[in-house]
Amino acid sequence: MKRVEDYVRTIPDFPEPGIMFRDITSVLQDPEGLKLAIEEMQKALDGLEFDVIAGAESRGFIFGMPIAYNLQKPFVPIRKAGKLPCETVSATYDLEYGTATIEMHKDAVKPGQKVVIIDDLMATGGTMEAAAKIVEELGGEVVKMVFLMELAGLEGRKKLAKYDVASVITYPDK
């Protein structure tokens, strides 16, 4: 039986020398790989009580939506700044060179709701830390973060230490 990591394509030296790029398009292009990825991510939620699934643009949408559908939970998109039409709350976080801002509709999470945040990759943890801040600003509680892949060498878990974090695949490198 294949494992999810068997479907992930590794591209050496992309986008720069020394980087091993973990490409999920090969997972998405294979029906069995996609099904397995969603099932494995969903297993991380077994027995967990929560109200809402939020996903970070854009690959968090790819995995978060089917899990929300399967579990009959609402899905909340976390988008790049300027993409949502209603009143939003936002958080800015550091990138390697510069900053980025993400937003969520102000009415997307109600006070007291338990929220699961889903994304494809945990690297430095900056995006998910910002997403959690937005959820918490709205009065929600982040009860779990689920990733398909984790690049442990970038130490994102340190930034997310106060959260319950699960990854299907963990790569020791960057």
Salt bridges, closest charged atoms under 4 A:
GLU5 OE2 - ARG3 NH1 3.18
ASP6 OD1 - ARG3 NH2 3.47
ASP23 OD2 - ARG9 NH2 2.69
GLU39 OE2 - LYS35 NZ 2.50
GLU40 OE2 - LYS43 NZ 2.99
GLU57 OE1 - ARG79 NE 2.98
GLU87 OE2 - LYS106 NZ 3.24
ASP120 OD2 - ARG59 NE 2.67
GLU150 OE2 - ARG157 NE 2.88
GLU155 OE1 - LYS158 NZ 3.37
ASP164 OD2 - LYS144 NZ 3.39
ASP173 OD2 - ARG22 NH2 2.83
